[in-house]
Amino acid sequence: MLSIYDLNNQVMLKDSDFFSLTNDFDTFSGVSFVSSFKILEKELLPRFKNIKLILGMEDQRTGQSLNQIFDIARRVKEIKNASDEFMKRISDGTFQLHFTKDHLFHSKYFILENENKFAIFNGSMNLTNKAMHDNHEVLWLYQGDKNNNADLSIYEAHKNLFKHNFTFDSTEYIDRKIIKQLGSKTTYAEITAVITNDAIDKLGDKTVVVSPSAVKQLVGSKIDDESNLLVKPETVEILKNTYTQNGNLKRNLDQVKSSIKKVTYQTLNKTATKEIKASDLYPKPLWVYDHDQIMVKDDGDELFHPLTINSDLVTKDDVETFIDIIRSFKLNKEHDESHQALSAFLYLMTAPLIWKIREEVYQKSNFAKNPDQVPMSMVLIGRGSTGKTLLLSKYFKPFVGDCSKTIQYTEINGSNARPIPAINFLSNYLKSKRFVSPMIVDELNGNFLSYKDAIQAIKDWSSLRIVNGVHNVNIFAMNHNKGDKPINNLEEITKRTYYLSFTSDWKLDDQQEIPYKILINNVNDHIYRYVTWHLNERLNHLNGNEESHLIDDYLYLTKDILYSLLDKFGQAEKFPSQIWENYDYKRDCNKTNWRMLIQNDNFEHVSFIEGKDNVFNVAKSIFNSFKGTSYENINESLDNYYNMFPRKEGIALELYDSGMLLDIDRFDEFIGEPLIRNYYNKIHSSERQQIQLETLLEQQNKQNEILVQTMSKLANSQNQPGKKKGFWSRLFDK
């Protein structure tokens, strides 16, 4: 409760009403924190003809001064929502609002006066309803007469202090120049442009000075003392666009203005949500991101501490276990699916920093690309017992150090047909602004990705940029044969959601080469901690070459770090080719579609060109059996199948009205087996045998002719006169 000590009467006024003591004055000067401009409009503007207010701080955290300067979104909203009277008073100069110019204002004092009288308040109270009515606050009050020499000294001392604070120590928060520039501008974007330009102009001409050390801590270096640096995420993003890592203002101020406007527009986006506390979420997040560091929850004190690693964190056993997990998806299955497993782990190891890659590289770098190209969800698609749940529950969770039970889709959506509860649940995590623990959900509804609500949610999640800053990702496992709709394979989903297909059955236990039951007991989080720590460090100090590689492949740095780790233990050669190529679900589906098309057709519509053993034809009539399917007509089927081939691989050579021309060996390489080459060899085998026989007989005939000719020449030479008979002549001479 507010207590005011009356210095004149030397008495404590309990439960005092501050504004009831200001009724006799028409001029107000002071320093105070305000929670919003509403209290200024309600309490100050009606009471005082002239107002000068310096916006002070709520506490002693120096980072708050950066919020005052760079919380442009708040300033825009305040101006947008300000009353006409508020703006009129700013414009005519009877209401002047300032904020810190260099050093922090933590003072709270007020000078109220009229022509002859004055009152001075000094103490702990801010101009907030909570401070005046709920908190325990104390002010002292001195009232005096300007014509009384005994009162004049305290009046002039405070007036001179305020004059210095207002003139030299602070600058306009909203000045008449801005009001004039705003003119008829009413949209957030228009107001943002004016406020942004004003903020950068103040920095450029040194009207506002920001501590280089504070900037450096937030932009380029680790923070040792977090207690004095508490800033909003969008403020940090604006700082990064405004200053270099050494705390120096960037030279190209026009480019800075453009970057800040972009950040601020996104901050004002309607998708922005209130920051969510860890206690409000389930399951409890294990990893958060704060001030360029990954923070990990400690099971002992239940607090988050910076992720640290040491040189002996990862052992050779850890590396061999990881390799065996990947190899088990090749050696223990009927068909090799180790590529899918490896790609899944690579995404998992990148998950805590997906947000950083999207925002810092894809959105802001010199190689900028649409962040939509980096998926925010991964879906393991399988059927029955093909390994997706094994990956989630037995490998992924212990690999990230999570001992909790895997969340089931029904737990977050209940028995609802539409996925609204699940979408809300997942959105809470994604928009939490701090938490980077991947959300792992098993048994996702088979139709989830076909619902319009889910499709829209995935698009909205993918649009998260600076608005929400840090965010996590979703990792799902789903049975594709449990839904009544096909997998949504449209571009709007596949570019935002990373599909991995697991369809191959496991071999019988006695035929499996790697004992997976031993593997699941050996999994730990050592490699995960090692890779993510190094990934964060690399992302904090990216060079141009790395940015370029990340634009081509958002998993590039993760692969590079993991490969180096494997190489350190002499294990890099175990899967050198797979590690650099991301599994591609669409490509995999296209392989299967083409393989089944040819095999089900029994090669009836496959033909070869005489004299060319490197190409083959596929007749358009092969698609006649597609009538009644999702394809509209046979021509569309022809086009769709032709376009399944990656153009750069040179498989598809020509598309014509009656079919297409394809390269034999490149086609076989695409589907992963010598399907067409074997068929070519089969139908050409008898022809080749006949040719080989004819060639052999022809060679034998030529040899016989040569032998006869040779013998004839020898015989003739022996029968010539004057010459001694040779061996052959004597032999045949009778």
URDA-V328435 format. One record per run of one state. SS is the DSSP state (h for helix, s for strand, l for the rest). FROM is the first residue (numbers start at 1). TO is the last residue. If there is no record, write none. Layout:
[[SS:FROM:TO] [SS:FROM:TO]]
This chain:
[[l:1:1] [s:2:6] [l:7:10] [s:11:13] [l:14:18] [h:19:21] [l:22:26] [s:27:32] [l:33:37] [h:38:44] [l:45:49] [s:50:55] [l:56:62] [h:63:70] [l:71:71] [h:72:81] [l:82:83] [h:84:92] [l:93:94] [s:95:100] [l:101:108] [s:109:113] [l:114:116] [s:117:123] [l:124:128] [h:129:133] [l:134:136] [s:137:145] [l:146:148] [h:149:167] [l:168:169] [s:170:174] [l:175:175] [h:176:182] [l:183:187] [h:188:204] [l:205:211] [h:212:219] [l:220:225] [h:226:228] [l:229:232] [h:233:242] [s:243:243] [l:244:248] [s:249:249] [l:250:252] [h:253:267] [l:268:277] [h:278:280] [l:281:286] [s:287:290] [l:291:292] [s:293:297] [l:298:303] [s:304:306] [l:307:315] [h:316:331] [l:332:332] [s:333:333] [l:334:337] [h:338:363] [l:364:370] [h:371:373] [l:374:376] [s:377:382] [l:383:387] [h:388:399] [l:400:406] [s:407:408] [h:409:413] [l:414:419] [h:420:430] [l:431:432] [s:433:433] [l:434:434] [s:435:435] [l:436:438] [s:439:444] [l:445:447] [h:448:450] [l:451:451] [h:452:462] [l:463:469] [s:470:470] [l:471:473] [s:474:479] [h:480:482] [l:483:490] [h:491:494] [l:495:496] [s:497:502] [l:503:505] [s:506:506] [l:507:508] [h:509:511] [l:512:515] [h:516:522] [l:523:525] [h:526:540] [l:541:543] [h:544:552] [l:553:555] [h:556:568] [l:569:571] [h:572:575] [l:576:577] [h:578:580] [l:581:584] [h:585:601] [l:602:605] [s:606:608] [l:609:614] [s:615:619] [h:620:626] [l:627:633] [h:634:642] [l:643:646] [h:647:649] [l:650:651] [s:652:656] [l:657:658] [s:659:663] [h:664:671] [l:672:674] [h:675:718] [l:719:726] [h:727:732] [l:733:734]]
